[in-house]
Amino acid sequence: MNRNGIQTYALTVCLLCIAVILFFGGYAINNLIQYFAPEFTISDAQTRRHSSNDLYETHLTKMDRMDDRGARVVVAEDKEMSISSRTHRSEESIPGSYAPLSEDELTRKRKESWEYEIYSEKRSGLKGFVRESVTIVISMSILLLHWRVANRQKQSTNQASGTPKSGTPS
């Protein structure tokens, strides 16, 4: 590869690294917001669900029916078990179901659930920030390496053509 080609390659890599840094920098900022202000980034559905005992109770009764995989979830004696829809059991043979809670118990569970949502959001934000930071550091290292290569190629091209360095008298 000729000297101009090497410089072009190095500058192209620098441009791509800058794009990566900007892209992941935005995600890193979002993750910082998620960590320091989790109430701001928690989904509207979660916030609404925890806004009152009635809405939270509605959520609990829906939770009793299905989990994320579409399997039936049954809460019995403070134990949660998932029963696959492939077991071909009739609903009558599945033990346990959601039992209505007292107002105080429902409030306590709702507050505990909200605290867990905040904890999860903060943890997710911190994990994301670390992941994005590693990507940014790697991109910056690649950027600096290729920037040096581009500058060396520019200097050697200038020396070969007899053009003085910038800042030196002619």
N, C-alpha and C positions, 0 to 999 in steps of 0.2 A: 504494500500500500504506500502510495507517495505521501509526502509530508502534508499536503493539503487535505488528502483523504483522511489521514489520522486526526488532523485538527477538526475536520468536519464530524468525524465519528465521535470524538471526545465532546464536542459542543452539543451534539445531538443527545448524547447520554446525559449531559448536564441539564439540558432542557427537560428531558423525561424525568430526571430526579427532582427538578423543581416542581413539576406537575404532581409527582407522587407526594412530595412534602406538603404542597398546598392541599391536596385532596385529603390525605390522612391527618393533616393539621386541623382541618374542619371537624373530622370525626373525633379527634383528641379533645377539641374544645367542647364538643357536645358531650363527651364522656366526663369531662370535668364538671360541666353543668349537672349531669346526671348524678355525679357523686356528691357535689356540694348542695344541690337543690333537688333532691329526689322527688319531692312533691310536684315539682314543675314538669318532670319527664314521665311520671307514672301515667299510664293510659287513662283516658277519660272514663272508660268502662270500669276500670278498677276504682277510680276515685268515686264515681257514682255509686258503685256497689257498696263502698264503705261509708257512704254519707249518712245512712240512717239504718236503724235496726230492721225496718221493714224490707228495704232493698237487700240488705245482707242476708236476711232470712230467706228471701226469694232465691238468692244465689245459692244458699246452702241446700235448698230443696232441689234445685237443678243439678248441683254437684252430686247429690245422692244418686242421680240417674246415670250419668256418663262421665268418663274421664277423657283425657286428650286423645286417646286411641280409639274411642268409641266403645270401650268395654264398660260394663256396668260396675259402678262403685257402690259398695254397701258399707255403711258405718254401723258397726255393732259393738257395743261395749268399749268405746274409745279405740277400737281397732279398725283400720281401714283396709279393705281388701278389694282387689280388682278381679272381677269375674269376666272372663273372656266371653264375647258374644258367640264364640264357636262351641261352647259347652252344650248348647241346645237345651239348657235348663229352662223350665217355665218360670215366670216371675214369682209364682206362688211358692216355689221351692227355694227361693233365695232368702236366707235369714236376714233379719234386721232391716231397718229403714230409718229415715230421718224422723227423729222425735222432736216435737216443738220444745224450745228452751224457754226458761223464764226470761223476763226482760233484762234482769241483771246479768244472767249468764250469757245472753245474746250480746249484750253490750261489751262484756269482757272478751268474748270470742272475737267480736268485730274489731275491737281495739288491738288485740293480739295479732289478728290477721293483718291489720293496717301496719303495725310495727314491722311485721315480717315482710310486707310488701316494700316498705322503705328500706329495710336491710338488704333485700334482694336487689333493689334498684341501685343502691350505693355500691354493692359488691359488683354488680354488672358494669357500672360506670368505671370502677377502679380497674377491673380486668381489661376492659376495652381501652382505657387510657394507657395501661402498660403495653398492651399489644400495639397500639398505634405509635407509642413512643419508640418502641423497638424498631418499627418500620421506618420511622422518621430518622432515627440515628443511623441505621444502615444506609438509607438514601443519602443522608448528608455525607457519610463517609465516601460513598461512590461518587457523589458530586465533587467533593474536594479532590479526590484522586484524579478524576477526569478533567477537572479545571486546571490542575497542575500540568497534566499532559498537554492540554490545549495551549496553555501559556508557553510551555517549552517548545512546542512546535511553532508557535508564532515567533518566538525569539530566534529559533534556528533558521526560520524562513527569512526573517529580517536580517540576520547576520550574513546569510548566503547571498542575499540580494544587495547587501551593502547599505541598507536603510538603518540609520541610527535608532537606538532605543528611544522611546519617548522620555523626555525630561533631560536628555543629554544634548549638548550643543552640537551643531553640525560643523 
